[in-house]
């Protein structure tokens, strides 16, 4: 039984990069839409398009106020991969560069991890932002800069678990 579980886990990963296969497909999708407007240009339209392209599960059944994009991942205990999805709820981030303090708010926002720079430090792909408008773009996000709100990271899954 343990051998079977190990084989199933190994088969779900892309050996070339160590990134789960569904995440790899989401990254392929992101590369096709970078700099373009996806659907209506809402932030979650990008996530819905990526999940549909990859064949991953997306909870559309419950009219939730918080979107569920797969299996919730604990960034303190698990590795975060490019292709994981991030849901921001009432998040405020703050950081200082030189002598200037910067603040940013994400009341209800969805993004996709595009690159992992290090633990808790990501390049995220998203749209409907002040930086790129309704087109898909990439910006930096660091978990250690969150001063308020909830950040949920999801690993894409092939079916409801």
mmCIF file of the C-alpha atoms, coordinates in Angstrom:
data_MODEL
# 
_entry.id   MODEL 
# 
loop_
_atom_site.group_PDB 
_atom_site.id 
_atom_site.type_symbol 
_atom_site.label_atom_id 
_atom_site.label_alt_id 
_atom_site.label_comp_id 
_atom_site.label_asym_id 
_atom_site.label_entity_id 
_atom_site.label_seq_id 
_atom_site.pdbx_PDB_ins_code 
_atom_site.Cartn_x 
_atom_site.Cartn_y 
_atom_site.Cartn_z 
_atom_site.occupancy 
_atom_site.B_iso_or_equiv 
_atom_site.pdbx_formal_charge 
_atom_site.auth_seq_id 
_atom_site.auth_comp_id 
_atom_site.auth_asym_id 
_atom_site.auth_atom_id 
_atom_site.pdbx_PDB_model_num 
ATOM 1   C CA . UNK A 1 1   ? 0.000   0.000  0.000   1.00 0.00 ? 1   UNK A CA 1 
ATOM 2   C CA . UNK A 1 2   ? 2.844   2.403  0.853   1.00 0.00 ? 2   UNK A CA 1 
ATOM 3   C CA . UNK A 1 3   ? 4.545   1.614  -2.462  1.00 0.00 ? 3   UNK A CA 1 
ATOM 4   C CA . UNK A 1 4   ? 1.332   2.344  -4.354  1.00 0.00 ? 4   UNK A CA 1 
ATOM 5   C CA . UNK A 1 5   ? 0.923   5.689  -2.575  1.00 0.00 ? 5   UNK A CA 1 
ATOM 6   C CA . UNK A 1 6   ? 4.542   6.585  -3.369  1.00 0.00 ? 6   UNK A CA 1 
ATOM 7   C CA . UNK A 1 7   ? 4.080   5.688  -7.051  1.00 0.00 ? 7   UNK A CA 1 
ATOM 8   C CA . UNK A 1 8   ? 0.911   7.823  -7.241  1.00 0.00 ? 8   UNK A CA 1 
ATOM 9   C CA . UNK A 1 9   ? 2.663   10.788 -5.641  1.00 0.00 ? 9   UNK A CA 1 
ATOM 10  C CA . UNK A 1 10  ? 5.679   10.472 -7.936  1.00 0.00 ? 10  UNK A CA 1 
ATOM 11  C CA . UNK A 1 11  ? 3.463   10.210 -11.014 1.00 0.00 ? 11  UNK A CA 1 
ATOM 12  C CA . UNK A 1 12  ? 1.737   13.482 -10.140 1.00 0.00 ? 12  UNK A CA 1 
ATOM 13  C CA . UNK A 1 13  ? 5.004   15.447 -10.316 1.00 0.00 ? 13  UNK A CA 1 
ATOM 14  C CA . UNK A 1 14  ? 6.872   16.798 -13.285 1.00 0.00 ? 14  UNK A CA 1 
ATOM 15  C CA . UNK A 1 15  ? 10.335  15.224 -12.821 1.00 0.00 ? 15  UNK A CA 1 
ATOM 16  C CA . UNK A 1 16  ? 12.016  17.943 -14.838 1.00 0.00 ? 16  UNK A CA 1 
ATOM 17  C CA . UNK A 1 17  ? 11.185  20.672 -12.350 1.00 0.00 ? 17  UNK A CA 1 
ATOM 18  C CA . UNK A 1 18  ? 9.611   18.993 -9.314  1.00 0.00 ? 18  UNK A CA 1 
ATOM 19  C CA . UNK A 1 19  ? 6.465   21.043 -9.899  1.00 0.00 ? 19  UNK A CA 1 
ATOM 20  C CA . UNK A 1 20  ? 3.140   19.145 -9.754  1.00 0.00 ? 20  UNK A CA 1 
ATOM 21  C CA . UNK A 1 21  ? 1.732   18.457 -13.231 1.00 0.00 ? 21  UNK A CA 1 
ATOM 22  C CA . UNK A 1 22  ? -1.401  20.608 -12.814 1.00 0.00 ? 22  UNK A CA 1 
ATOM 23  C CA . UNK A 1 23  ? 0.779   23.508 -11.673 1.00 0.00 ? 23  UNK A CA 1 
ATOM 24  C CA . UNK A 1 24  ? 2.924   23.088 -14.793 1.00 0.00 ? 24  UNK A CA 1 
ATOM 25  C CA . UNK A 1 25  ? -0.186  23.325 -16.972 1.00 0.00 ? 25  UNK A CA 1 
ATOM 26  C CA . UNK A 1 26  ? -1.286  26.476 -15.133 1.00 0.00 ? 26  UNK A CA 1 
ATOM 27  C CA . UNK A 1 27  ? 2.130   28.022 -15.829 1.00 0.00 ? 27  UNK A CA 1 
ATOM 28  C CA . UNK A 1 28  ? 1.784   27.095 -19.523 1.00 0.00 ? 28  UNK A CA 1 
ATOM 29  C CA . UNK A 1 29  ? -1.548  28.918 -19.533 1.00 0.00 ? 29  UNK A CA 1 
ATOM 30  C CA . UNK A 1 30  ? -0.094  31.993 -17.826 1.00 0.00 ? 30  UNK A CA 1 
ATOM 31  C CA . UNK A 1 31  ? 2.575   32.245 -20.509 1.00 0.00 ? 31  UNK A CA 1 
ATOM 32  C CA . UNK A 1 32  ? -0.131  32.320 -23.205 1.00 0.00 ? 32  UNK A CA 1 
ATOM 33  C CA . UNK A 1 33  ? -2.078  35.173 -21.580 1.00 0.00 ? 33  UNK A CA 1 
ATOM 34  C CA . UNK A 1 34  ? 0.701   37.346 -20.147 1.00 0.00 ? 34  UNK A CA 1 
ATOM 35  C CA . UNK A 1 35  ? 0.024   40.993 -21.032 1.00 0.00 ? 35  UNK A CA 1 
ATOM 36  C CA . UNK A 1 36  ? -3.515  40.184 -22.225 1.00 0.00 ? 36  UNK A CA 1 
ATOM 37  C CA . UNK A 1 37  ? -6.945  40.637 -20.688 1.00 0.00 ? 37  UNK A CA 1 
ATOM 38  C CA . UNK A 1 38  ? -8.532  37.321 -19.677 1.00 0.00 ? 38  UNK A CA 1 
ATOM 39  C CA . UNK A 1 39  ? -12.324 37.248 -19.971 1.00 0.00 ? 39  UNK A CA 1 
ATOM 40  C CA . UNK A 1 40  ? -13.697 40.411 -18.300 1.00 0.00 ? 40  UNK A CA 1 
ATOM 41  C CA . UNK A 1 41  ? -10.362 41.279 -16.707 1.00 0.00 ? 41  UNK A CA 1 
ATOM 42  C CA . UNK A 1 42  ? -11.442 40.426 -13.163 1.00 0.00 ? 42  UNK A CA 1 
ATOM 43  C CA . UNK A 1 43  ? -8.739  38.913 -10.970 1.00 0.00 ? 43  UNK A CA 1 
ATOM 44  C CA . UNK A 1 44  ? -10.561 35.612 -10.548 1.00 0.00 ? 44  UNK A CA 1 
ATOM 45  C CA . UNK A 1 45  ? -11.171 35.313 -14.306 1.00 0.00 ? 45  UNK A CA 1 
ATOM 46  C CA . UNK A 1 46  ? -7.449  34.547 -14.607 1.00 0.00 ? 46  UNK A CA 1 
ATOM 47  C CA . UNK A 1 47  ? -7.681  31.784 -12.000 1.00 0.00 ? 47  UNK A CA 1 
ATOM 48  C CA . UNK A 1 48  ? -10.829 30.319 -13.596 1.00 0.00 ? 48  UNK A CA 1 
ATOM 49  C CA . UNK A 1 49  ? -9.146  30.313 -17.016 1.00 0.00 ? 49  UNK A CA 1 
ATOM 50  C CA . UNK A 1 50  ? -5.999  28.666 -15.654 1.00 0.00 ? 50  UNK A CA 1 
ATOM 51  C CA . UNK A 1 51  ? -7.950  25.985 -13.815 1.00 0.00 ? 51  UNK A CA 1 
ATOM 52  C CA . UNK A 1 52  ? -10.116 25.251 -16.862 1.00 0.00 ? 52  UNK A CA 1 
ATOM 53  C CA . UNK A 1 53  ? -7.046  25.030 -19.124 1.00 0.00 ? 53  UNK A CA 1 
ATOM 54  C CA . UNK A 1 54  ? -5.254  22.663 -16.753 1.00 0.00 ? 54  UNK A CA 1 
ATOM 55  C CA . UNK A 1 55  ? -8.302  20.508 -16.047 1.00 0.00 ? 55  UNK A CA 1 
ATOM 56  C CA . UNK A 1 56  ? -8.021  21.253 -12.313 1.00 0.00 ? 56  UNK A CA 1 
ATOM 57  C CA . UNK A 1 57  ? -10.949 21.321 -9.926  1.00 0.00 ? 57  UNK A CA 1 
ATOM 58  C CA . UNK A 1 58  ? -12.655 24.633 -9.148  1.00 0.00 ? 58  UNK A CA 1 
ATOM 59  C CA . UNK A 1 59  ? -15.446 24.893 -6.556  1.00 0.00 ? 59  UNK A CA 1 
ATOM 60  C CA . UNK A 1 60  ? -18.251 26.597 -8.468  1.00 0.00 ? 60  UNK A CA 1 
ATOM 61  C CA . UNK A 1 61  ? -21.074 24.876 -6.610  1.00 0.00 ? 61  UNK A CA 1 
ATOM 62  C CA . UNK A 1 62  ? -21.556 26.803 -3.410  1.00 0.00 ? 62  UNK A CA 1 
ATOM 63  C CA . UNK A 1 63  ? -21.616 30.523 -4.293  1.00 0.00 ? 63  UNK A CA 1 
ATOM 64  C CA . UNK A 1 64  ? -18.991 31.023 -1.593  1.00 0.00 ? 64  UNK A CA 1 
ATOM 65  C CA . UNK A 1 65  ? -17.774 34.484 -0.731  1.00 0.00 ? 65  UNK A CA 1 
ATOM 66  C CA . UNK A 1 66  ? -14.248 33.053 -0.658  1.00 0.00 ? 66  UNK A CA 1 
ATOM 67  C CA . UNK A 1 67  ? -13.184 31.083 -3.710  1.00 0.00 ? 67  UNK A CA 1 
ATOM 68  C CA . UNK A 1 68  ? -11.696 27.620 -3.205  1.00 0.00 ? 68  UNK A CA 1 
ATOM 69  C CA . UNK A 1 69  ? -9.152  26.662 -5.839  1.00 0.00 ? 69  UNK A CA 1 
ATOM 70  C CA . UNK A 1 70  ? -7.967  23.239 -4.675  1.00 0.00 ? 70  UNK A CA 1 
ATOM 71  C CA . UNK A 1 71  ? -6.282  21.936 -1.529  1.00 0.00 ? 71  UNK A CA 1 
ATOM 72  C CA . UNK A 1 72  ? -5.367  24.535 1.091   1.00 0.00 ? 72  UNK A CA 1 
ATOM 73  C CA . UNK A 1 73  ? -1.583  24.624 1.599   1.00 0.00 ? 73  UNK A CA 1 
ATOM 74  C CA . UNK A 1 74  ? 0.190   25.718 4.779   1.00 0.00 ? 74  UNK A CA 1 
ATOM 75  C CA . UNK A 1 75  ? 3.206   27.781 3.653   1.00 0.00 ? 75  UNK A CA 1 
ATOM 76  C CA . UNK A 1 76  ? 4.812   27.293 7.069   1.00 0.00 ? 76  UNK A CA 1 
ATOM 77  C CA . UNK A 1 77  ? 4.852   23.516 6.632   1.00 0.00 ? 77  UNK A CA 1 
ATOM 78  C CA . UNK A 1 78  ? 4.698   22.853 2.906   1.00 0.00 ? 78  UNK A CA 1 
ATOM 79  C CA . UNK A 1 79  ? 6.622   23.991 -0.132  1.00 0.00 ? 79  UNK A CA 1 
ATOM 80  C CA . UNK A 1 80  ? 4.818   26.508 -2.326  1.00 0.00 ? 80  UNK A CA 1 
ATOM 81  C CA . UNK A 1 81  ? 5.140   25.877 -6.066  1.00 0.00 ? 81  UNK A CA 1 
ATOM 82  C CA . UNK A 1 82  ? 4.685   28.065 -9.109  1.00 0.00 ? 82  UNK A CA 1 
ATOM 83  C CA . UNK A 1 83  ? 1.122   27.427 -10.279 1.00 0.00 ? 83  UNK A CA 1 
ATOM 84  C CA . UNK A 1 84  ? -0.356  27.482 -6.765  1.00 0.00 ? 84  UNK A CA 1 
ATOM 85  C CA . UNK A 1 85  ? -3.245  29.942 -6.398  1.00 0.00 ? 85  UNK A CA 1 
ATOM 86  C CA . UNK A 1 86  ? -3.530  32.671 -3.787  1.00 0.00 ? 86  UNK A CA 1 
ATOM 87  C CA . UNK A 1 87  ? -6.728  34.147 -2.381  1.00 0.00 ? 87  UNK A CA 1 
ATOM 88  C CA . UNK A 1 88  ? -6.381  37.426 -0.478  1.00 0.00 ? 88  UNK A CA 1 
ATOM 89  C CA . UNK A 1 89  ? -9.104  38.527 1.942   1.00 0.00 ? 89  UNK A CA 1 
ATOM 90  C CA . UNK A 1 90  ? -8.895  41.998 3.515   1.00 0.00 ? 90  UNK A CA 1 
ATOM 91  C CA . UNK A 1 91  ? -5.092  41.914 3.214   1.00 0.00 ? 91  UNK A CA 1 
ATOM 92  C CA . UNK A 1 92  ? -2.875  44.889 3.913   1.00 0.00 ? 92  UNK A CA 1 
ATOM 93  C CA . UNK A 1 93  ? 0.829   44.735 3.171   1.00 0.00 ? 93  UNK A CA 1 
ATOM 94  C CA . UNK A 1 94  ? 3.463   47.191 4.274   1.00 0.00 ? 94  UNK A CA 1 
ATOM 95  C CA . UNK A 1 95  ? 7.182   47.518 3.589   1.00 0.00 ? 95  UNK A CA 1 
ATOM 96  C CA . UNK A 1 96  ? 9.908   50.108 3.788   1.00 0.00 ? 96  UNK A CA 1 
ATOM 97  C CA . UNK A 1 97  ? 12.461  50.822 1.086   1.00 0.00 ? 97  UNK A CA 1 
ATOM 98  C CA . UNK A 1 98  ? 15.145  53.299 2.010   1.00 0.00 ? 98  UNK A CA 1 
ATOM 99  C CA . UNK A 1 99  ? 13.208  55.876 4.010   1.00 0.00 ? 99  UNK A CA 1 
ATOM 100 C CA . UNK A 1 100 ? 9.813   55.410 2.397   1.00 0.00 ? 100 UNK A CA 1 
ATOM 101 C CA . UNK A 1 101 ? 7.018   53.191 3.735   1.00 0.00 ? 101 UNK A CA 1 
ATOM 102 C CA . UNK A 1 102 ? 4.717   51.595 1.160   1.00 0.00 ? 102 UNK A CA 1 
ATOM 103 C CA . UNK A 1 103 ? 1.208   50.260 1.777   1.00 0.00 ? 103 UNK A CA 1 
ATOM 104 C CA . UNK A 1 104 ? -1.014  48.154 -0.437  1.00 0.00 ? 104 UNK A CA 1 
ATOM 105 C CA . UNK A 1 105 ? -4.468  46.667 0.123   1.00 0.00 ? 105 UNK A CA 1 
ATOM 106 C CA . UNK A 1 106 ? -6.133  43.640 -1.424  1.00 0.00 ? 106 UNK A CA 1 
ATOM 107 C CA . UNK A 1 107 ? -9.695  43.507 -0.163  1.00 0.00 ? 107 UNK A CA 1 
ATOM 108 C CA . UNK A 1 108 ? -10.775 40.438 -2.185  1.00 0.00 ? 108 UNK A CA 1 
ATOM 109 C CA . UNK A 1 109 ? -8.150  39.434 -4.746  1.00 0.00 ? 109 UNK A CA 1 
ATOM 110 C CA . UNK A 1 110 ? -6.919  36.324 -6.523  1.00 0.00 ? 110 UNK A CA 1 
ATOM 111 C CA . UNK A 1 111 ? -3.447  35.655 -7.950  1.00 0.00 ? 111 UNK A CA 1 
ATOM 112 C CA . UNK A 1 112 ? -1.287  32.766 -9.120  1.00 0.00 ? 112 UNK A CA 1 
ATOM 113 C CA . UNK A 1 113 ? 2.268   32.072 -7.987  1.00 0.00 ? 113 UNK A CA 1 
ATOM 114 C CA . UNK A 1 114 ? 4.398   32.584 -11.090 1.00 0.00 ? 114 UNK A CA 1 
ATOM 115 C CA . UNK A 1 115 ? 7.840   32.139 -9.518  1.00 0.00 ? 115 UNK A CA 1 
ATOM 116 C CA . UNK A 1 116 ? 9.136   31.316 -6.054  1.00 0.00 ? 116 UNK A CA 1 
ATOM 117 C CA . UNK A 1 117 ? 12.058  33.556 -5.086  1.00 0.00 ? 117 UNK A CA 1 
ATOM 118 C CA . UNK A 1 118 ? 12.456  31.960 -1.665  1.00 0.00 ? 118 UNK A CA 1 
ATOM 119 C CA . UNK A 1 119 ? 10.341  30.978 1.329   1.00 0.00 ? 119 UNK A CA 1 
ATOM 120 C CA . UNK A 1 120 ? 7.365   33.352 1.457   1.00 0.00 ? 120 UNK A CA 1 
ATOM 121 C CA . UNK A 1 121 ? 8.696   35.464 -1.433  1.00 0.00 ? 121 UNK A CA 1 
ATOM 122 C CA . UNK A 1 122 ? 6.877   35.125 -4.748  1.00 0.00 ? 122 UNK A CA 1 
ATOM 123 C CA . UNK A 1 123 ? 6.365   36.663 -8.152  1.00 0.00 ? 123 UNK A CA 1 
ATOM 124 C CA . UNK A 1 124 ? 2.600   36.533 -8.629  1.00 0.00 ? 124 UNK A CA 1 
ATOM 125 C CA . UNK A 1 125 ? 0.622   36.735 -11.849 1.00 0.00 ? 125 UNK A CA 1 
ATOM 126 C CA . UNK A 1 126 ? -2.674  38.585 -11.620 1.00 0.00 ? 126 UNK A CA 1 
ATOM 127 C CA . UNK A 1 127 ? -4.944  41.073 -13.335 1.00 0.00 ? 127 UNK A CA 1 
ATOM 128 C CA . UNK A 1 128 ? -7.244  43.893 -12.266 1.00 0.00 ? 128 UNK A CA 1 
ATOM 129 C CA . UNK A 1 129 ? -4.470  45.636 -10.304 1.00 0.00 ? 129 UNK A CA 1 
ATOM 130 C CA . UNK A 1 130 ? -3.296  49.207 -10.010 1.00 0.00 ? 130 UNK A CA 1 
ATOM 131 C CA . UNK A 1 131 ? -0.056  48.213 -11.751 1.00 0.00 ? 131 UNK A CA 1 
ATOM 132 C CA . UNK A 1 132 ? -1.324  46.429 -14.871 1.00 0.00 ? 132 UNK A CA 1 
ATOM 133 C CA . UNK A 1 133 ? -5.000  47.305 -15.015 1.00 0.00 ? 133 UNK A CA 1 
ATOM 134 C CA . UNK A 1 134 ? -7.155  44.518 -16.437 1.00 0.00 ? 134 UNK A CA 1 
ATOM 135 C CA . UNK A 1 135 ? -4.250  42.819 -18.200 1.00 0.00 ? 135 UNK A CA 1 
ATOM 136 C CA . UNK A 1 136 ? -2.206  39.953 -16.773 1.00 0.00 ? 136 UNK A CA 1 
ATOM 137 C CA . UNK A 1 137 ? 1.043   41.096 -15.198 1.00 0.00 ? 137 UNK A CA 1 
ATOM 138 C CA . UNK A 1 138 ? 3.551   40.012 -12.587 1.00 0.00 ? 138 UNK A CA 1 
ATOM 139 C CA . UNK A 1 139 ? 4.504   41.669 -9.304  1.00 0.00 ? 139 UNK A CA 1 
ATOM 140 C CA . UNK A 1 140 ? 6.322   40.729 -6.123  1.00 0.00 ? 140 UNK A CA 1 
ATOM 141 C CA . UNK A 1 141 ? 4.493   39.513 -3.032  1.00 0.00 ? 141 UNK A CA 1 
ATOM 142 C CA . UNK A 1 142 ? 6.063   38.602 0.305   1.00 0.00 ? 142 UNK A CA 1 
ATOM 143 C CA . UNK A 1 143 ? 4.201   36.931 3.137   1.00 0.00 ? 143 UNK A CA 1 
ATOM 144 C CA . UNK A 1 144 ? 6.338   38.696 5.758   1.00 0.00 ? 144 UNK A CA 1 
ATOM 145 C CA . UNK A 1 145 ? 4.915   42.049 4.605   1.00 0.00 ? 145 UNK A CA 1 
ATOM 146 C CA . UNK A 1 146 ? 1.317   41.106 5.454   1.00 0.00 ? 146 UNK A CA 1 
ATOM 147 C CA . UNK A 1 147 ? 0.170   43.155 8.452   1.00 0.00 ? 147 UNK A CA 1 
ATOM 148 C CA . UNK A 1 148 ? -3.547  42.373 8.301   1.00 0.00 ? 148 UNK A CA 1 
ATOM 149 C CA . UNK A 1 149 ? -6.001  39.988 6.651   1.00 0.00 ? 149 UNK A CA 1 
ATOM 150 C CA . UNK A 1 150 ? -5.921  36.431 5.437   1.00 0.00 ? 150 UNK A CA 1 
ATOM 151 C CA . UNK A 1 151 ? -3.801  34.889 2.679   1.00 0.00 ? 151 UNK A CA 1 
ATOM 152 C CA . UNK A 1 152 ? -4.876  31.420 1.534   1.00 0.00 ? 152 UNK A CA 1 
ATOM 153 C CA . UNK A 1 153 ? -2.693  29.404 -0.834  1.00 0.00 ? 153 UNK A CA 1 
ATOM 154 C CA . UNK A 1 154 ? -4.195  26.519 -2.788  1.00 0.00 ? 154 UNK A CA 1 
ATOM 155 C CA . UNK A 1 155 ? -2.604  23.605 -4.627  1.00 0.00 ? 155 UNK A CA 1 
ATOM 156 C CA . UNK A 1 156 ? -4.583  22.706 -7.762  1.00 0.00 ? 156 UNK A CA 1 
ATOM 157 C CA . UNK A 1 157 ? -6.244  19.278 -7.574  1.00 0.00 ? 157 UNK A CA 1 
ATOM 158 C CA . UNK A 1 158 ? -7.717  17.121 -10.303 1.00 0.00 ? 158 UNK A CA 1 
ATOM 159 C CA . UNK A 1 159 ? -10.998 16.424 -8.509  1.00 0.00 ? 159 UNK A CA 1 
ATOM 160 C CA . UNK A 1 160 ? -12.824 17.289 -5.312  1.00 0.00 ? 160 UNK A CA 1 
ATOM 161 C CA . UNK A 1 161 ? -11.112 15.583 -2.395  1.00 0.00 ? 161 UNK A CA 1 
# 
